[in-house]
């Protein structure tokens, strides 16, 4: 797959089930595409999101592989919805979908990297467009993720 962005949780599940990629540890996140809202409808409704995550984790575990979850990063409602006119995103949806993912990951004993809280603490001037982060923010996020993974791997 040439596109490194898996899209929503349906796409990630379909990719894992059809492609059977080879990996030792999967660093996984879905959510920002799932919450896309057009005419008050989510791209992936919350119930489907939960089911997709359950199936993703079961698929990865059947492959005898490890998975680490990253929760989704904050959305600045005003910025996003003024710069992106084809669909809406709302931070309250991210918070709800992060709750759903935390429930699923906890149920399956999947470690969670809290990228939402880390990123939220970085301030207001963190976006380079409607949803993507500036290079310095991406570098901080990468260092945070690497540190979390290093700690997780040294514990196991």
Secondary structure, 3 states (H helix, E strand, C coil): CCCCCCCCHHHHHHHHHHHCCCCCEEEECCCCCCCCEECCEECCCHHHHHHHHHHHHHHHHHCCCEEEEECCCCCCHHHHHHHCCCCECCHHHHHHHHHHHHHHHHHCCCEEECHHHHHHCCCCCCECCCCCECHHHHHHHHHHHHHHHHHHHHHC
